[in-house]
Amino acid sequence: YLDLMYTNWTDDRPRFVVNMTFSNVEGVASITTINEEIASPMMSLLISQQDFKEKPRIIYNVTTKLCAMQAIFNSVPIFKTLKDNMLRQSNYTFSCPLKTGVYVMTNMRANPKNPLLNMMYKRKRIFVVQGGMFEAPQHSNVDKQFHTLTTYYVTGRIVRKTC
């Protein structure tokens, strides 16, 4: 099972409001309120693993348009099940542009038999999941940077129960 050690997130209130809860028992829940359409949403996800003496080992790293993320998750079998589960338990969307509204996800949990958890399990190591959602500039001006809408950072470890 997952033992969440540290969780943190930010948001761009009042335009993009995120309220999240993290629980070792009930999983992750969130309510995201989008008060202004996001024309070109971008998403980033970085999963790494480390112990206290070594450099982090990157398990997965992607940054792309939100509307392309579903196809990426579908092409990576270990993420497809998690993505399908998230969409079943929420009204989240991978659409571009991202429309105004309230998006709710409750009790999102990873099945203990999920291959991603098996891959991330290493004794005496922690995992880090971090990323966010950003808005790409409307014009292809090199000087413009992405505008941060929300970020998240979660550390934890996978604990194997023995009989």
BELHU-V794906 format. One line per field, one symbol per residue. phi: phi as a letter, one per 30 degrees, with the letter a starting at -180 (. if undefined). psi: psi as a letter, one per 30 degrees, with the letter a starting at -180 (. if undefined). A space follows every 10 residues. Layout:
# BELHU-V794906
phi=???
psi=???
This chain:
# BELHU-V794906
phi=.dcdcabaab bcdcdbcbbb bbbddcicba bccccbecdb dcbbbbcbba cdccddcdca bbbadedcdd dddddcedce ddddddddca cdbcdbdcdd lccbbbhdbc decdeddddd dbeibccbcb llbbcdddcd ddddcdcdca bbbbcabccc dcd
psi=lkjkekkkll likfejkkjk kkkfefakkl jkkjfkkjei kkkkkkklkl lffllkkkek kkklkeffee eeeffjeffe eeeeeeeegl gllhlkljll akkkkkhjlk kfgkfeeeef jkkglllkkl aaklkkkekh kefklkkkek llkkkalkkk kk.
